Amino acid sequence: MIKSLTGFGNTTIDNESDQLSITVRAVNARFLDIKFSGIELNPELEIKIRKEIIKSLYRGSVIVQIYLKRGNDREDRISLDRNRFEQIEQVVHNIQTEFGRNLDLSKLITIDDLLISQDATELADTDLFKGISTVIKQVDEMRIAEGRSIFSDVKIRIVKTKKLLNDIEQQSTNFVEELQKKYVDKINLMLTDSKINEDRLMQEIAIIVDRSDFTEEIVRSRSHCEQLAKVIKSEDPIGKKINFILQELSREVNTIGSKSPNAVISQFVVELKCEIEKIREQAQNIL
């Protein structure tokens, strides 16, 4: 079943007098792009969270916001992040040695960059991953719910597309017959030479008329519609596959439009293009 690329989830975790707020937003994007804001995570925890997101959400722009609100009645236990300070100091030293540039360390970092809140780290390591898992599940459930709505709309568009193809086919049958009769009548009026080979003449007319016949395009368009109807029922990510099928369907419809000078068929082609474009817009938000 179709899943949307759009989703939202949030939760709040209380720990003694502290409160951890977690929000995850997902919107459509070509690939998976994960961004974090809020408290700084230790690298191992961030990697673990990223793996959890990749496993569940697959694709989209995912923004993870994690904020910690400290209680007023609680003392922060802070300490110097010695490793970070030594790394920054070494970088500044290398710049001075290699490029002869003196940098003012105080202009590069603030005291907050060098401090670790022991309680905050402990709270994040203990409860954060569980909260993230809960929020990711909320995002996925929202994607499923929106996917049902998209599925219903796309299904209706496919039915309309098939009907328009039937209308074009019916109109084209009359159009081809009229075209053939038109050419025969016109040539009979223009030609009086009895030496003209009638069989050869009819063969040439058939070739001209055949150039205005788009039966093959209608058959292929119907096939693409059947593929769409089948694909949207899949449990796998299908957004990119739908876009590919729509490209092929658009190509066939454009060919029909270029072949036919018939006004009624041209109107049907315009309506077909509108339906395809509406499906394409929905496909931009399909996983």
C-alpha positions in Angstrom: 0.0 0.0 0.0 1.2 3.5 -0.7 3.0 5.5 2.0 3.4 9.3 2.0 6.7 10.9 2.5 5.2 13.4 4.9 5.0 12.6 8.6 5.2 14.1 12.1 5.7 12.7 15.5 6.6 14.1 19.0 6.9 12.9 22.5 7.9 14.3 25.9 9.9 12.3 28.5 10.0 13.4 32.1 12.9 12.3 34.3 12.8 13.6 37.8 12.7 17.4 37.4 14.0 17.4 33.7 12.0 17.1 30.6 13.2 15.8 27.2 11.3 16.9 24.1 11.7 14.9 20.9 10.1 15.9 17.5 10.6 14.3 14.1 9.4 15.9 10.9 9.6 14.2 7.5 8.9 15.8 4.2 9.4 14.7 0.6 12.9 14.6 -0.9 14.6 12.6 -3.6 16.9 10.8 -1.1 17.1 10.3 2.6 18.5 13.3 4.4 18.7 13.3 8.2 19.4 16.5 10.2 19.7 16.9 14.0 19.1 20.0 16.1 19.0 20.7 19.8 21.3 18.9 22.3 24.5 17.5 21.1 24.5 13.7 20.9 27.5 11.5 21.4 28.6 9.9 18.1 27.6 6.3 19.0 24.1 7.3 19.9 23.7 9.4 16.8 24.8 6.5 14.6 22.3 4.2 16.3 19.5 6.8 15.8 20.4 7.2 12.1 20.2 3.4 11.6 16.8 3.3 13.2 15.5 6.1 10.9 17.0 4.4 7.8 15.3 1.1 8.7 11.9 2.7 9.1 11.6 5.7 6.9 13.8 4.9 3.9 13.5 8.2 2.1 12.7 11.9 2.6 14.1 14.9 4.4 14.0 14.0 8.1 14.5 16.7 10.8 15.1 15.4 14.4 14.8 18.0 17.1 15.8 17.1 20.6 15.6 19.6 23.5 16.2 19.3 27.2 14.5 21.5 29.7 16.2 21.5 33.1 14.3 21.8 36.3 14.8 24.9 38.4 15.4 22.9 41.6 18.2 20.8 40.2 21.9 21.6 40.1 23.8 21.0 36.8 26.9 19.0 37.1 29.2 20.3 34.4 32.8 19.5 33.5 35.4 20.4 31.0 35.4 18.5 27.7 39.1 18.0 27.7 39.4 16.0 24.5 37.5 18.6 22.5 39.6 21.5 23.9 42.8 19.6 23.1 41.7 18.9 19.6 40.7 22.5 18.9 44.0 23.7 20.4 45.9 21.3 18.1 44.1 22.6 15.0 44.9 26.2 15.9 48.6 25.2 16.5 48.8 23.5 13.1 47.4 26.6 11.4 49.9 28.7 13.1 52.8 26.4 12.2 51.8 25.7 8.5 50.4 29.0 7.5 51.9 31.5 9.9 48.5 32.8 11.0 47.8 33.6 14.7 44.3 32.8 15.6 42.5 34.0 18.7 41.0 30.9 20.3 38.4 32.9 22.2 36.9 34.1 18.9 36.5 30.6 17.6 34.8 29.0 20.5 32.7 29.9 23.6 32.8 28.4 27.1 29.7 26.4 26.2 31.6 24.6 23.5 33.9 23.1 26.1 31.5 22.1 28.8 29.7 18.8 29.3 26.5 18.6 31.3 26.8 15.2 32.9 23.0 14.9 33.8 22.0 15.9 30.2 24.3 13.3 28.8 23.1 10.6 31.2 19.4 11.4 30.4 19.9 11.4 26.7 21.8 8.1 26.8 19.2 6.5 29.0 15.9 7.6 27.6 16.5 9.3 24.2 16.7 6.3 22.0 13.5 4.8 23.4 11.8 8.2 22.7 13.2 8.4 19.2 11.8 4.9 18.4 8.4 5.9 19.6 8.4 9.1 17.5 9.6 7.3 14.4 6.7 4.9 14.7 4.3 7.9 14.9 5.8 9.3 11.7 5.4 6.0 9.9 1.8 5.7 11.1 1.1 9.2 9.7 2.7 8.3 6.4 0.5 5.2 6.2 -2.7 7.3 6.9 -1.8 9.9 4.3 -0.8 7.1 1.9 -4.4 5.7 2.1 -5.7 9.1 0.9 -3.2 9.3 -1.9 -4.0 5.7 -2.9 -7.7 6.6 -3.3 -7.0 9.6 -5.4 -4.6 7.9 -7.7 -7.0 5.0 -8.1 -9.7 7.4 -9.3 -7.2 9.1 -11.7 -6.3 5.7 -13.2 -10.0 4.9 -13.8 -10.5 8.3 -15.5 -7.4 7.8 -17.6 -8.7 4.4 -18.9 -12.1 6.0 -19.7 -10.5 8.8 -21.7 -8.5 6.2 -23.6 -11.7 4.3 -24.4 -13.3 7.6 -25.6 -10.3 8.3 -27.8 -10.4 4.8 -29.3 -14.0 5.1 -30.1 -13.6 8.5 -31.7 -10.5 7.5 -33.6 -12.3 4.6 -35.3 -14.8 7.0 -36.8 -12.0 9.5 -37.5 -9.9 7.0 -39.5 -12.9 5.8 -41.6 -13.9 9.4 -42.3 -10.3 10.2 -43.2 -10.0 7.3 -45.6 -13.3 8.2 -47.3 -12.2 11.8 -47.6 -9.0 10.9 -49.4 -10.7 8.5 -51.8 -13.4 11.1 -52.7 -10.8 13.9 -53.1 -8.5 11.9 -55.3 -11.3 10.5 -57.4 -12.3 14.1 -58.2 -8.8 15.2 -59.0 -7.7 12.3 -61.1 -9.3 11.5 -64.5 -6.5 9.4 -65.9 -7.8 6.0 -66.5 -4.3 4.6 -66.4 -4.1 5.1 -62.7 -3.8 1.8 -60.9 -6.6 1.6 -58.4 -4.9 -0.9 -56.2 -1.8 1.2 -56.0 -3.9 4.3 -55.2 -5.7 2.5 -52.4 -2.4 1.3 -51.0 -1.1 4.9 -50.9 -4.2 6.1 -49.2 -3.9 3.2 -46.6 -0.3 4.4 -45.8 -1.4 8.0 -45.3 -4.3 6.9 -43.1 -2.1 4.6 -41.1 0.0 7.5 -40.1 -3.0 8.9 -38.3 -3.8 5.6 -36.6 -2.7 5.4 -33.0 -4.1 2.0 -32.0 -0.6 1.0 -30.7 -0.3 4.0 -28.6 -3.7 3.4 -27.0 -2.7 -0.3 -26.3 0.5 0.7 -24.7 -1.2 3.5 -22.7 -3.7 0.9 -21.3 -0.8 -1.3 -20.4 0.9 1.5 -18.4 -2.4 2.1 -16.6 -2.6 -1.5 -15.6 1.0 -1.3 -14.3 0.1 1.8 -12.2 -2.9 0.0 -10.8 -0.7 -2.9 -9.8 2.2 -0.9 -8.5 0.1 1.2 -6.1 -0.9 -1.9 -4.2 2.7 -2.9 -3.5 4.1 -2.8 0.0 7.5 -1.7 -1.2 8.6 2.0 -1.9 7.1 2.8 -5.2 7.4 6.6 -5.8 10.3 6.4 -8.3 8.6 3.5 -10.1 5.4 5.5 -10.5 7.3 8.4 -12.0 8.9 6.2 -14.6 5.6 4.7 -15.6 4.1 8.2 -15.9 6.9 9.3 -18.2 6.2 6.4 -20.5 2.4 7.1 -20.4 3.0 10.8 -21.1 5.1 9.8 -24.2 2.3 7.7 -25.6 -0.3 10.4 -25.0 1.9 13.1 -26.6 2.2 10.9 -29.7 -1.6 10.5 -29.9 -2.0 14.3 -29.7 0.6 14.9 -32.4 -1.0 12.3 -34.8 -4.5 13.5 -34.6 -5.9 16.7 -36.0 -9.3 15.8 -34.8 -10.6 18.5 -32.3 -12.6 16.0 -30.2 -9.6 13.7 -29.8 -7.3 16.7 -29.0 -9.7 17.7 -26.2 -9.5 14.1 -24.8 -5.7 14.3 -25.0 -5.7 17.6 -22.9 -7.9 15.9 -20.3 -5.5 12.9 -20.3 -2.5 15.1 -19.7 -4.3 16.8 -16.8 -5.0 13.5 -15.1 -1.4 12.3 -15.6 -0.1 15.6 -14.1 -2.3 15.2 -11.1 -1.0 11.7 -10.5 2.6 13.0 -11.0 1.9 15.7 -8.3 0.8 13.0 -5.9 3.8 10.8 -6.8 6.1 13.6 -5.5 4.9 12.7 -2.0 4.9 8.9 -2.4 7.6 6.9 -0.7 
